[in-house]
Amino acid sequence: MSKNLVWFRNDIRIYDNKALYNACLSDTDEVIGLFIFTKKQWNDHFMSMKKLSFLYQNVIFLQNELLKLNIVLYHYECADFFQSIEYLLYFCKIHKINNLFYNYQYEINEKNRDILITQKLSLQGTFIKAFHSNILVSPDKIKNKNKMSYRKFYFFKKKIINYLSNKIPTCYPIPKKRIFIRNTCKIDYIQSYLIQFDQNLFPIGEINAKNQLKYFCTYKLKDYLLKKNFPFYTNTSMLSPYLSLGIISPKYCLEVLLKEYKTVTLNIILNSPWLNEIIWREFYYHLLIGFPIISKSQSLFSWEKKITWEDNINYFNAWKNGKTGFPIIDAGMRQLNKTGWINNRLRMITSSFLVKSLLINWREGEKYFMSHLIDGDYALNNGGWQWSASIGSDSNPYIRIFNPLRQSKFFDKLGNFIRKYLPELKNIPNPYIHNPYEWIIKQNYKINYPKPIINFQNNREKFLLMYHMAKSPIN
């Protein structure tokens, strides 16, 4: 009989958890779990308080679910990864752990932590068993002809769809209830983790995440392509916070999708719009694994270092607070600040505006998003910001610059979303809601809303000049 420890990290679930499943293979082994809170480390990497609170409450939910399996989840709070290493060594020694099971994390600090853990625990006689459980396909399976990770989404998607067409990954079942349990443990009440977030949007727990996925696939998926970009509708899955913490897995998303649409051909499902978003997530993870410099906030292209950002602090503050004078930008940023979430279209519009209109370094926006998003995920957030800055994995041969006025008119035609988050514009007539100062000046109307802080077209030209000068081989 062995004593097995499951070290939970960003995989706080019991279904399709490869580490947990493998730890429980033998009925005679004793299995316990551990979660280590490293608040200072997370703060240093800009984890939002909403995400921290969401994490904390979902860890409590996980603890209760594991108890139903006669598995005790212990917990510990320390400052950073270095202290977590020391504690894990101590924990394994005190509890006489024979085998440590965990699922991989891919950011560079996490990878370095795990390398040290493996080296030190081997000296204590503890065996390490690690697994890929938070991505669809193991990274060694999706490589280009040079055995490297793909840099462009188009080629990555083509390869992974071909792979999935031949081999659909299966989810690991919930382990059977253990024969015995020695003691119990309860997570202490941590007041500082209890910040408010909208539990109607993001209910706590793996069960609720599964229900939300089922509801989305049953009732919303058919209109997903038509409505996903319109911020006033809630027609997206809203599952990103659960995926970022591993409360559900991407394999489970695919499993539910296949069950819900049994009569649809596999090729149609694999090329469906929502699964395309899951594949984008997969792509950014594989990119992070293949190119570790991304974890150091570096671009894949060295010429990006030659861009001279203006970094106007007043513009940056206006963008953060939703006071740029561009209603769709301001409404999006105020929704982010209030809820910790905005849809993907708004992320693209607001990030493009910061980088290509306000001429501010994309890294500043990346950090701000992470510090406010309830679904903050380094691989996805970094990949999205590099894409928005046109220095990342965008396959387009041209520079995409979102025009906020056009985007606003198309995706919030009647201004419903704008009025929801910018109540000061509630009396602006529909034809002027996207560019209110045109009407305000005509009517001599007094309003507590700023004029546009820049000339969009002028700054568009400035960005293109900056970009092409940096990219030019003669500079």
N, C-alpha and C positions, 0 to 999 in steps of 0.2 A: 504493500500500500504506500502511495506517495501523497505528499501534501502539495497541492497546486495553488498558485496565486495568479489570479487574473488582474492585471494592472489596467484599469479602465482609463482612457484618455479622451479622445474625441470619438468614442464609440459607445455611448451610454445607452445601450439597448440590450435586449436578450434574444431577439430574433435576428438571424443572419449575422451573428457575431462569431467570427471564425475562431478567435482566441478563446472565447467562453466555451464554444462547442467542443473544441479540442481538449480543453482542460477537463471537461466532464465525460470524456469517452469511457473511462474506466469507472464502473459503479462503485468500486472499493476505494477510490482516491478521495481524499478530503479536499474540497475546493472552497476557497475564500476569495474575496475581491478587495481591491484597494483603489481609492481615488484620492489624488493629491492635489489640493488647491495651491496654486502658485501665483498669488494675486499681484505681487510686485512685478514678476516676470510678465504677466499679462498686461499690467498697466504700462510697462516699458514698451510693449508692442501694441499699445493703443486699443486694447479690448474695451468695448463700451460697457458702461455699467448695466445697461439693459441686457446685453448678452451675458454678463457675469451673473445677473440675477436669474435669467432664464436657465443658465447652466446649473446654478445652485439648486433651483427648485426641481429641475429634471434629474439631478443626481439623487435627491431625496426620493423621487418617484422610482428611480432605478433600484434604490436600496430596498424599497418595499416589494418590488417585483422579484428581486433576487431572494428575499426571505421566503417567498412562496415556493422557491426551489430548494429551500434549506441551505442557501448560500449567504453568508454574512458579508456585507460590504463595509469595510473599515474606511476611515477617511483621516486625512491629516492636512493641516494648513501650514505652509511655510512660504518663504519669500520668493524663491526662484528655483530654477532647474538644478543648480549646484546643490542647494539644500535638499532638494527632492532626491537626489542621488544618495546623499548621506542617509536620509531617512529610509529609503528603500533598502539599502544595505542592512541597516539596523533592523527593519521590520522582518526581512527574510531570515536574519539570524535568530531573532527572538522567537519567531513562529516556526522555525525549522523547515523553511520552504525548500522543497526538492526541485520544483520546476516553476519558472515564471513564464506566463503567457501574456502576450500583448499584440495589438495590431499596429502596424507601422504608422508613423507620422512622417511627413516629408520635408518640412521646413528645416533649415540648416541647424538651428539651435536644438531642435528636437532630435535630429539625426545624431548630432554630436553627443547629446545627453545619452542616447541609447547605446552608442558605441562605448562610452565610459561605463555604463551600467553592465554591459555584457562582459567587458574586461574585468571589472571588479567582482561581479558575482561568480564568474568562473573560478576565481581564486577561493571562494567560499564553498564551491561544490554545487552551486545552483545552476541548473541548465536553463537556457533561454530558448523559447519557441515563439517566433514572430511571424506575422501573417499580413498579407494584403487583404483588407476587409472593407475599406471605405471607397474603393473604386470598382468599376465594372470589370476591368481586365488587368491582370498583372502587367506592369510596365515593360517587362522583357518580351511580351507578346506583340507589342505594337511598336515596331521600329521601321525606319526607312532602309533602303538598300545598303547604307553604310553602317547599319546597326546603331543608329542614333535616333533620339526622339525627334518627332516631327516638329518643325517650327511653324508650319502653316496649317490652319484648321481644315482647309479643303482636303488635303492629302491625308491628314489624320482621320477625318470622318470617313473617308472612303475606305481606309484600311480597317478601322474598327467595325464598320458595318459589315464588311466582308467577313471579318472574324466572327462577329455575333451571328451572322447568317448560318454559319457552320456549327457554332457551339454557343448556345444560350447558357450563361452562367446560372447555376442553381443556388438558392438561398439555403443557409444552414438552419435547421429547425431549432426551436427552443429546447434546451437540454431537459432531460427527465429530472424529476425531483430527486434530490440526493437522499441517501438512506438515513443520514444522521446530521445533526447540527449541534455544535458544542456550546455556543453562546451567541448572544445577539449584540448589536451595536447600533446606536442611534446618532445621527448627525446632529451636532449642536446647532442651536438657533443662532445664526450669524446675521445680526441686524444690518450690517453694512452692505449685505448682498441683496437686501430686499427693497430694490427700487421699483417703482411702478412701471409696468408695461401692459399693453392691452391683451389680456388673456382671452378676450373674445376672438381676436385675430390669431393669437398664438397660444392655444390651450396647452397645458403642461402634460407631458408624458408620452411614451411610445404608443399607447393605445389611442390617444387622441390624434397623434400624428398619422397613424394608420387609418383612422376614420376620416381624417381630412383628405388623405390621398384617395380613398375609396369614393368619397363624395365628389371630389374633383373629376375623377375619371368617369363617374357615372353621369354627372349633371353639367359639368363645365367644359369638359375637354372638346366636345363637338364644336363649341364656339371659340375655342382658345385662339386660333389663328386670327379670327376676325376682331377679337376684343382685347388681346393681351397687351397691346400698346396704348390703350386708352386709360388714363390714370383714374378717371372717375368710376370706372367699373372695377369690381374686385373679381376679375375672371382669371387671374393667375392662380397657381396652386397654393401659394403662400407656404410652401414647404422648405424654403431655403434655410430658415433657422434650424430646422430639424436635421437637414442634411449637413449643415456646418458643424453640428455637435455630434453627428453620428447617431441621432435618436432613431432615424431610419436610414437605410442604406440605398445607394443607387440601384443595386441589384433588386432590392425589394420593389422599387418604383417600376422597374422593367417587368418584374413578375406580375404585379397588379395590372399593369397595362396589357400584358398578354392574356391574362385571365378575363379581363373586362371585354376584350375584343377578339374573342376566340374565332369568330367567323371572318376576320380580316387577315389578309395574307401577311406573313412575317415581314416581307420586304416593305409593305406599306407602313407597318408599325415602326420599323427601324428607321424609316425616313419621315416619320411624323414630326410636326412642329415642336411638340412638347419634349419628345425624346431628343430632339436636336439640342434643346437647352441642357439636358442631362449630359449629352456628348460634349458640349462646350465645357461643362464643369470637368468632365473627364480629361479633356484636352489640356486645360490649365493645370491640372494635377500632374499629368505626364510631362508637361513643359517644366514644371517646378522640379520634378525628379531628375529630368535629363539635363537641366541647366541650373545648377545650384547657385550661380551668381544672382539669379532672380531673387533669392532670399536675402540678398544684400542690397536690395533696391537698385540693382543695376539693370540696364537695358541689354538686350541681346546684340545691340548695334553700338559700337564704340563711338560713332560720330555723334550720337545723342548728347555726349558730354560737351560738345561745342556749341550747343544751343544756349544763348544768353537770355535767360528768363527775366522779365521785368520785376516780378514779385512785389507788386504794389500792395502794401499791407491794408490800405483803405479799401481797395477793390476786393481783397481776400475776405475782409471782415463783412463787407456788403454781401458777398456771395454766401458766406457761412450763415448769415442772419436773415437771408431772404429779402434783401433790400437793394437789389441791383437796378430796379426799374424795368426789368423784363419779367412780366407776370408768370410765365410758365416756369422760369428758373426759380423765382422766389417762392412760388407755391410748392414746387418740388423740394426745395431746401427746408421749407417750414414743415412739410410732412415728414421729412427725414428727422429733423430735430425733435418733433413731437412723438412720432411712433417708432423710430428706429428702422424704418423700412420705406423704400420707394420701389416702383416697378423698374424693370430693366430699361425701358425706353427713357424714363426720367433720369436714370443713372447715366445713360449715354448723353442726353441733352445737357445735363448740368455739368458733367465732367468735361465735355467738349467745350462748353462755354468758359469754364475756368482756365483751361489750357490754351485754347485757340482764339478766345476772344479777350480774356483778361490777361493772357500771356504770363500765367503763373505756373511754376514748376509742378508737374503732375504729381510729384511725391507729396506735396503739401495737401492736395486733394485726397490722395490715397490715405494718408494718415487721418484726415478729418472724417472720411467715410468710416474707417475702421473704428474710430472713437465714438461713433454714433449708431452704427448698424447693429441691430439685434442678430443679424445673420452674417456678421463680419467673418470672412474666410480669406486668409492671406492669399492663397493661390488664385482665387477668383477675383478678389478685389484688385490685387496687383495686375493680374492679366487684363482686367477690364480697363484699368487706368492706362496701362501701356498701349492697349488697343485705341483708347480715346485720344491719346497723344500721338498716334501714328508712328510710334517707335517700337511697337511690339509685334504681335503675330497677325496683323491684319493682312489678308491676301489681296486686297484691292490695289490696283496700280495707281490710283489717284488718292489725294488727301481729302478725307471726308470731314467737312466742317458743318455741323448742324446749325441751321438758321433758326433761332428760337421763335421768331415770329411765324415762320412757315410751320414749324413743328406744333406750335400752339394752336394755330388755326385748323390744322388737320386732326390732331389728337384730342383737342378739347374745344371743339367748334363753338359750343354754346357758352363756354367759360364756366361750366359747373364746378370743375375741379379747382380752377383759379379762385372762384368766389368762396369755396369751402375753406381754403387756407389763407386767402387774402380778403378778409371781410371788409376792409377799407375800400374795396373795389365793387361792393355789392350794388351800388347805384349806377355803375358805368353801363351804358347800353351795349347790347350784344355785339354790334358791328365794331365797337371800339375796345372791347375787353382785352384784346391781345396787345393793343398799343394804346393804353388809356390816355397818355398825355396829348395825343392828337385831339381828343375830345375835350380834355381838361382845359387846354389852351383856348379852344374855340368858345367854350362856355364860361371861361374865367371861373372855373370851379375850384374851390379850395378843398384840398384833400391831403391826408397824411400818408402820402406814398411818394417815393423818390422818382425823380426823372431818370431816364436811362443813363447809367454812369459812363457809358462808352458809345462811340459810333461803331456799330457792328461791322459795317463794310470796311471801314478804315483799318480796324484791328485785324480783320480777316486777311487783308493784304500784308499787314505787318507780320503776322504769323507765318504766312507762306514764304515771305522773304527770309525770316529767321530760319525757317526749316530748311529751305533750299541752300542757304549759305552754309549751314552746319553740315549738310549732306554732301556739299560739293567737294570733290577730291583735292581741289587746289587750296582749300582752307586748312 
